């Protein structure tokens, strides 16, 4: 069997002021890529700087997790933002994180949309193109775009000459079409740790998952997301990594 490799990513820096949602210190000792909130759905300058410094210490790749401007809704409310405005907001967020990443001795290595923007850019080619244009303007190098395989976001990124990285979620249910079941629907979030670990192994070894209606779906996976905003996230991420390693899967950053 060929040697298998997969990246583990988590959403980090999801706090604001004195309020913290993610256990950044624990997760940064486990994951290989960190999707850092850039201030629009969560995060503030001090949090961004701290997470970048911790990521650099642990050798974890830093990614910009860009969002709609929606602190009150945690970036999970879909918004009709004019394309030019959305492009500017994406550029702004990446630029802000890049400053803190460079100050920590590292840099922004990739970009991943968050929440409603992630889901919207799966189907909406106009919003997807605006996101990609913002990424293109923000950096002097082609930043990889982390997202759902087959999405409009990845189509737009390829057209703009940006690398794409396919992502999967061990703790989210999939439709038969290979998209995520919306969070508001029953069974959208997989909470049983044993099931999450089993699905993670399936993604890494078989590049496949069982949909919510029982069908086998093949998924091109280079990075596996372990959500950082769920209770016990660090323990679950640690177990996922240990089980992947035990199964002969090399856990390493894609960037």
ABEGO torsion letter per residue (X at the ends): XBBBBBBBBBBBGBBBEABBABBAAAAAAABABBBBBAGAABEBAAAAAAAAAAAAAAGBBBBBBBBBBBAAAGGABBBBBBAAAAAAAAAAAAAAAAAAAAAAGBBBABBBBBEAAAAAAAABAAAAAAAAAAAAAABABBBBBBBBBGBAAAAAAAAAGBBBBBBBBAABBBBAAGBBBBAABBGABBABAAAAAAAAAAAAAAGBBBBAAGBBBBBBBABBBBBAABBGAAAAAAAAAAAAAAAGBBBBBAX
